[in-house]
Structure formats: structure tokens, C-alpha cells
């Protein structure tokens, strides 16, 4: 496999893993909407694993280039990096939303019990 094929193959792997993470994040957000916090937490954990795999693929390319293994410029790899970082941001926000809504649910439950 030549360098162009190699970087494009890695890019596609990054896009697929990050895309799977996005689908899991969407499922987590839907679970949060329904107050299914355990399910949301599981989906977010699964999404984190996907993002970790994607990030590892990206890091392999970057470290290879640091060690002198030069790859041709690849718009697909740039897109993959952009996709990875965008979905990583979505994951971070989803984690925070889960904490916020879980806390609000506990507070509301506590208030309802007082009445």
C-alpha cells in the first residue's frame, strides 16, 4: 500500500470510528431526554472508546511523520481530523449535559418528596 492509500485508509477509519461515536452520543442524548441516565452513561462510555480508537489512529500518523515517515497532503485526512475534533467536542458537552440533567433530576425528586 502506498503512502497516499495508507493515509486515506487511516482517515476512513477515523471517520468511521468518530461517526460511530456520534451515533452513540445521539443515543445518549435521547436517553437523557427520557431521564434514562444509566443508559446515557453507558452510551457515552461506548462513544469515548470509539473516540479513543479514532484519536489513536490520528496519533499514529502524526507520530510517524515526526519520525520522518512523510505522507502526502490529504484532504480526506484533514476532514477526518476535523470530524474527530468536532465529535470529541460533542462528547465533552454530552458528558456535562448528563451531569447537569442528572443533578437536576435528583433535586426535583428531592423537592417532590418534601411536598
N, C-alpha and C positions, 0 to 999 in steps of 0.2 A: 504494500500500500504506500503510495507516495505521500509527501507531506500535506498536500492540498486535500487529498482524500482523508488523511488521518485527522486533520483539524476539523474538517466538516463532519466526520463521524462523531468526534467528541462533541462538537456543537449540537448535533442532533440528540445525543444522549443527554446533554444538559437541558435542552428544550423539553424533552420528553419527561425527565425526572421533575423539572420545575413545573411543567404542566400538570403532572400527577399531583404535585403538592398543592397547586392552585385548586384543583378539584376537591381535594381533601379539606382545604381551607373553606371553600364554599359550603361543603357539608357541615363543617364545624360551625360556621355562622348560622346555618339553618337550624342546627341543634340548639345554639344559643337562643335563637328566636323562640324556641319551644321550651326553654328552660331545661333542656337536657344537657346539663353541664358535664357530666361524666363522659357522655358520648362526644361532646365537643372537645374535651381534653384529650380523648383518645385520637380523634381526627387530627388535632393539632400536633400531637406527638408523632403520628404517622407522617404528617406533612414535613415535620422537622427532619425526619430520617431521609425523606426524598430530597430536601434541600441540601442536606449534608452530602449526599451522594453527588448531586449536581455540582456543588461547590468543590468537592474533591476532584472531579473531572476537570474543572476550570483550573484549579491549583496545579494539577499535573502538567498542564500545558504551560502555564506561567513559569513553573519551576524548570521545565525542560528548556524554555527559552533563556532563562537566567544562566543555565549551564551550557549555553551555546548551541542548542538544537533549534535552529531557526525555522519558523513556519511562515508560509506566505500570508499576506494580509487576507482576511476572510470576513466578508460582510456577515456571513452566517454565524461565525464565532462572536462577532460584535453583538449581533442580535441575541445570541444565546446568553451572553453576559448581561445584557440589558434585561432580558426576561428573568434571569436568575435574581438579579438585584431587585427588580420590581416585586417579584413574588416573595422574596425574602422580607421586603418591607410589609407586604400584606400579612405575612406570618407574624411578624412582630406586632402589628396592630391588632390582629386577631387574638393573640395572647393577652394583650392588655384589655381588649373588649371582654374576653371571657372572665378575667378577674373582676372587672368593673360590674358586669351583669350578675355574676355570682354573688358579689358583695351586696349589691342592691337587692337581690332576691332574699338573701339572709336578713337584711334589715327590714324588708317588707314583711317577711314571715314573722319576725320578732314583734313588729308593730301590730300585726293582725292577732297575735297571741295575747297581746296586752288588752285588746278590746273585748 
